[in-house]
């Protein structure tokens, strides 16, 4: 079992920056692919960025060059640094941990943190 707790959301003006953190409890954190998802009102949840156990990252086109995902396995924490924020980045941001093994898929979600970007 993995418990994920996000922090760092809030209200920021357009063009500003915010940093999100997701602290994971439990074991085998380094084995998980960690992801940040977001869900805006009336929209489907979408993947924002992810980082594999080996450190490979990917991000949705709308945030490339502005958002950076990173992880610190020693601290069981994944981060999302968000720069040049836009009003369309407003959403609830969720942390996800996923690990697919030959016998089972492990998939955990945090409770979410609100990010609001004012114009």
DOKOLVO-908488 format. One line per field, with one value per residue: residue number from 1; residue in one letter; chain; x, y, z of N, C-alpha, C in turn. Coordinates in nm, 3 decimals. Each point is the difference from the previous one (the first is absolute). Layout:
num <- [NUM	...]
residuo <- [A	...]
cadena <- [A	...]
n_east <- [X	...]
n_north <- [Y	...]
n_up <- [Z	...]
ca_east <- [X	...]
ca_north <- [Y	...]
ca_up <- [Z	...]
c_east <- [X	...]
c_north <- [Y	...]
c_up <- [Z	...]
***
This chain:
num <- [1	2	3	4	5	6	7	8	9	10	11	12	13	14	15	16	17	18	19	20	21	22	23	24	25	26	27	28	29	30	31	32	33	34	35	36	37	38	39	40	41	42	43	44	45	46	47	48	49	50	51	52	53	54	55	56	57	58	59	60	61	62	63	64	65	66	67	68	69	70	71	72	73	74	75	76	77	78	79	80	81	82	83	84	85	86	87	88	89	90	91	92	93	94	95	96	97	98	99	100	101	102	103	104	105	106	107	108	109	110	111	112	113	114	115	116	117	118	119]
residuo <- [X	X	X	X	X	X	X	X	X	X	X	X	X	X	X	X	X	X	X	X	X	X	X	X	X	X	X	X	X	X	X	X	X	X	X	X	X	X	X	X	X	X	X	X	X	X	X	X	X	X	X	X	X	X	X	X	X	X	X	X	X	X	X	X	X	X	X	X	X	X	X	X	X	X	X	X	X	X	X	X	X	X	X	X	X	X	X	X	X	X	X	X	X	X	X	X	X	X	X	X	X	X	X	X	X	X	X	X	X	X	X	X	X	X	X	X	X	X	X]
cadena <- [A	A	A	A	A	A	A	A	A	A	A	A	A	A	A	A	A	A	A	A	A	A	A	A	A	A	A	A	A	A	A	A	A	A	A	A	A	A	A	A	A	A	A	A	A	A	A	A	A	A	A	A	A	A	A	A	A	A	A	A	A	A	A	A	A	A	A	A	A	A	A	A	A	A	A	A	A	A	A	A	A	A	A	A	A	A	A	A	A	A	A	A	A	A	A	A	A	A	A	A	A	A	A	A	A	A	A	A	A	A	A	A	A	A	A	A	A	A	A]
n_east <- [0.085	-0.036	0.036	-0.073	0.083	-0.087	0.087	-0.024	-0.125	-0.074	-0.005	0.013	0.066	-0.062	0.083	-0.067	0.053	-0.012	0.029	-0.029	-0.038	0.048	-0.034	0.078	-0.093	0.067	0.007	0.118	0.013	0.125	-0.084	-0.063	-0.079	0.047	-0.123	-0.010	-0.123	-0.087	-0.092	-0.037	-0.076	-0.080	0.123	0.051	0.034	0.108	0.085	0.066	0.056	0.100	0.045	0.081	0.009	0.023	-0.101	-0.054	-0.009	-0.126	-0.048	-0.118	-0.031	-0.116	0.079	0.037	0.116	-0.111	-0.035	0.051	0.005	0.011	0.095	-0.021	0.062	0.102	-0.079	-0.008	0.055	-0.110	0.058	-0.072	0.100	-0.084	0.048	0.000	-0.061	-0.099	-0.100	0.036	0.099	-0.101	0.020	-0.059	0.115	0.013	0.051	0.074	-0.014	0.079	-0.025	0.040	-0.043	0.068	-0.015	0.034	-0.101	0.094	-0.109	0.064	-0.094	0.045	-0.022	0.109	0.053	-0.068	0.008	0.004	-0.011	0.021	-0.087]
n_north <- [-0.119	0.097	0.091	0.080	0.096	0.075	0.093	0.128	-0.043	0.076	0.129	0.018	0.109	0.031	-0.094	-0.032	-0.042	-0.131	-0.055	-0.114	-0.058	-0.121	-0.014	-0.104	-0.070	-0.091	-0.116	-0.021	0.118	-0.038	-0.098	0.101	-0.001	0.122	0.041	0.111	-0.004	0.049	0.060	0.064	0.097	-0.105	-0.029	-0.084	-0.092	0.076	-0.076	0.057	-0.081	-0.078	-0.080	-0.075	-0.126	0.000	0.083	-0.081	0.113	0.032	0.085	0.043	0.014	0.015	-0.087	-0.054	0.003	-0.036	-0.126	-0.032	-0.127	-0.029	-0.081	-0.024	-0.108	0.073	0.093	-0.099	0.092	0.042	0.077	0.109	0.049	0.097	0.037	0.130	-0.003	-0.070	0.081	-0.046	0.032	0.080	-0.074	-0.114	0.003	-0.116	-0.059	-0.070	-0.119	-0.048	-0.128	-0.038	-0.108	-0.110	0.020	0.128	0.086	0.080	0.059	0.111	0.068	0.123	0.085	0.051	0.094	0.105	0.023	0.126	0.027	0.117	0.057]
n_up <- [0.000	-0.084	0.087	-0.077	0.036	-0.071	-0.037	0.029	-0.007	-0.079	0.031	-0.130	-0.026	-0.111	-0.046	0.108	0.116	-0.004	0.117	-0.058	0.112	-0.010	0.126	-0.020	0.061	0.068	-0.058	-0.051	0.061	0.006	0.023	0.057	-0.106	0.017	0.021	-0.067	0.048	-0.085	0.071	-0.109	0.051	-0.006	0.040	-0.088	0.087	-0.001	-0.065	0.099	0.087	-0.043	0.095	-0.075	0.037	-0.130	0.022	-0.090	-0.066	0.014	-0.091	0.034	-0.127	0.061	0.063	-0.116	0.063	0.066	-0.011	0.119	-0.033	0.128	0.041	0.128	-0.045	0.040	-0.055	-0.090	-0.078	-0.062	-0.092	-0.002	-0.070	0.029	-0.117	-0.012	0.115	-0.054	-0.023	-0.118	0.081	0.020	0.110	0.030	0.066	-0.063	0.104	-0.084	0.056	-0.095	0.025	-0.118	0.064	-0.022	0.132	-0.001	-0.013	0.045	0.049	0.038	0.068	-0.012	0.098	-0.056	-0.076	0.045	-0.130	0.038	-0.129	0.057	-0.082]
ca_east <- [-0.085	0.073	-0.081	0.058	-0.050	0.048	0.002	0.059	-0.094	-0.042	-0.042	0.113	-0.034	0.050	0.141	0.070	0.052	-0.037	0.061	-0.079	0.072	-0.081	0.075	-0.055	0.035	0.000	0.128	0.023	-0.030	0.088	-0.047	-0.122	-0.010	-0.077	-0.060	-0.089	-0.117	-0.084	-0.139	-0.068	-0.146	-0.066	0.092	0.054	0.133	0.104	0.137	0.080	0.139	0.032	0.141	0.012	0.094	0.133	0.019	-0.047	-0.116	-0.078	-0.097	-0.097	0.054	-0.042	0.082	0.142	0.075	-0.047	-0.009	0.106	-0.024	0.122	-0.025	0.108	-0.034	0.043	-0.104	-0.130	-0.076	0.003	-0.025	-0.039	0.027	-0.083	0.038	-0.078	-0.134	-0.106	-0.132	-0.045	0.062	-0.084	-0.054	0.047	0.114	0.006	0.121	-0.028	0.111	-0.041	0.106	-0.053	0.083	-0.062	-0.114	-0.096	0.027	-0.021	-0.043	-0.045	-0.026	-0.011	-0.131	-0.007	0.025	-0.055	0.084	-0.083	0.080	-0.086	0.047]
ca_north <- [0.119	0.126	0.118	0.117	0.126	0.114	0.131	0.106	0.072	0.131	0.102	0.072	0.080	-0.046	0.025	-0.037	-0.135	-0.079	-0.131	-0.102	-0.116	-0.118	-0.089	-0.136	-0.090	-0.137	-0.050	-0.016	0.124	0.015	-0.088	0.054	0.115	0.104	0.092	0.109	0.016	0.113	-0.003	0.129	-0.018	-0.037	-0.066	-0.127	0.003	-0.020	-0.013	0.120	-0.042	-0.122	-0.034	-0.143	-0.038	0.028	0.144	0.053	0.086	0.045	0.101	0.037	0.110	0.131	0.044	-0.017	0.124	0.078	-0.088	-0.099	-0.104	-0.060	-0.087	-0.024	-0.131	-0.005	0.066	-0.054	0.118	0.045	0.143	0.061	0.143	0.061	0.137	0.067	-0.055	0.063	-0.030	-0.134	-0.101	-0.014	-0.134	-0.079	-0.080	-0.126	-0.081	-0.140	-0.096	-0.119	-0.100	-0.119	-0.120	-0.111	-0.060	0.099	0.142	0.083	0.131	0.078	0.142	0.093	0.062	0.115	0.134	0.098	0.105	0.101	0.104	0.113	0.076]
ca_up <- [0.000	-0.008	0.026	-0.065	0.055	-0.077	0.064	-0.080	-0.085	0.048	-0.096	-0.055	-0.117	-0.128	-0.015	0.123	0.017	0.117	0.006	0.067	0.053	0.030	0.088	-0.001	0.110	-0.047	-0.050	-0.144	-0.073	-0.116	-0.107	-0.059	-0.087	0.067	-0.094	0.041	-0.084	0.041	-0.045	0.008	0.006	-0.124	-0.094	0.044	0.059	-0.101	0.046	-0.020	-0.013	0.073	0.012	0.027	0.105	-0.050	-0.013	-0.129	0.020	-0.113	0.040	-0.103	-0.079	0.050	0.113	-0.030	0.010	0.116	0.118	0.013	0.100	0.051	0.115	0.094	0.056	0.141	0.078	-0.043	-0.039	-0.138	-0.005	-0.126	-0.001	-0.104	-0.030	-0.106	0.011	-0.077	0.056	-0.042	0.087	0.118	0.012	0.114	-0.042	0.072	-0.009	-0.028	0.006	-0.075	-0.015	-0.065	0.012	-0.075	0.067	0.053	-0.021	0.118	-0.050	0.115	-0.025	0.111	0.017	-0.088	0.052	-0.094	-0.056	-0.065	-0.064	-0.033	-0.116]
c_east <- [0.088	-0.099	0.072	-0.065	0.062	0.000	0.056	-0.094	-0.034	-0.044	0.122	-0.047	0.060	0.146	0.082	0.040	-0.055	0.076	-0.087	0.093	-0.099	0.087	-0.069	0.045	-0.009	0.134	0.006	-0.033	0.080	-0.044	-0.117	0.028	-0.092	-0.053	-0.079	-0.111	-0.074	-0.140	-0.063	-0.151	-0.059	0.088	0.049	0.137	0.103	0.138	0.076	0.144	0.022	0.149	0.009	0.098	0.144	0.028	-0.042	-0.130	-0.074	-0.104	-0.095	0.050	-0.031	0.086	0.148	0.070	-0.042	-0.001	0.115	-0.036	0.134	-0.036	0.125	-0.034	0.040	-0.107	-0.140	-0.093	0.017	-0.046	-0.052	0.023	-0.073	0.035	-0.088	-0.143	-0.102	-0.135	-0.051	0.068	-0.081	-0.069	0.034	0.108	0.012	0.133	-0.042	0.127	-0.046	0.120	-0.063	0.100	-0.066	-0.125	-0.104	0.037	-0.037	-0.026	-0.061	-0.012	0.003	-0.137	-0.018	0.029	-0.042	0.107	-0.091	0.091	-0.094	0.059	0.022]
c_north <- [0.124	0.112	0.122	0.126	0.115	0.125	0.101	0.073	0.136	0.089	0.079	0.081	-0.060	0.042	-0.039	-0.145	-0.063	-0.131	-0.095	-0.111	-0.112	-0.096	-0.135	-0.076	-0.143	-0.037	0.003	0.124	0.008	-0.087	0.058	0.106	0.099	0.099	0.109	0.010	0.125	-0.015	0.136	-0.025	-0.033	-0.071	-0.133	0.020	-0.030	-0.013	0.128	-0.038	-0.127	-0.023	-0.146	-0.026	0.029	0.147	0.059	0.077	0.023	0.097	0.027	0.126	0.137	0.051	-0.013	0.136	0.087	-0.082	-0.099	-0.099	-0.058	-0.088	-0.012	-0.131	-0.012	0.061	-0.051	0.112	0.027	0.145	0.041	0.150	0.061	0.147	0.056	-0.051	0.083	-0.032	-0.139	-0.113	-0.021	-0.136	-0.056	-0.092	-0.123	-0.070	-0.146	-0.082	-0.128	-0.093	-0.125	-0.113	-0.112	-0.056	0.100	0.140	0.076	0.143	0.077	0.147	0.079	0.066	0.123	0.132	0.101	0.099	0.095	0.111	0.112	0.080	0.146]
c_up <- [0.000	0.025	-0.056	0.056	-0.078	0.085	-0.098	-0.092	0.057	-0.113	-0.045	-0.120	-0.126	-0.018	0.121	0.003	0.127	-0.006	0.079	0.048	0.026	0.080	0.007	0.123	-0.052	-0.058	-0.152	-0.082	-0.129	-0.118	-0.078	-0.105	0.068	-0.103	0.069	-0.105	0.046	-0.058	0.023	0.004	-0.136	-0.101	0.057	0.063	-0.108	0.065	-0.034	-0.026	0.080	0.000	0.040	0.114	-0.043	-0.025	-0.133	0.022	-0.131	0.052	-0.116	-0.071	0.060	0.115	-0.027	-0.001	0.117	0.129	-0.001	0.111	0.043	0.120	0.085	0.070	0.147	0.091	-0.035	-0.046	-0.149	-0.001	-0.139	0.014	-0.118	-0.013	-0.111	-0.003	-0.074	0.066	-0.037	0.075	0.129	0.001	0.137	-0.053	0.091	-0.024	-0.019	0.008	-0.067	-0.020	-0.056	0.012	-0.080	0.065	0.047	-0.042	0.128	-0.049	0.116	-0.038	0.130	0.000	-0.087	0.072	-0.107	-0.042	-0.077	-0.053	-0.043	-0.115	0.034]
***
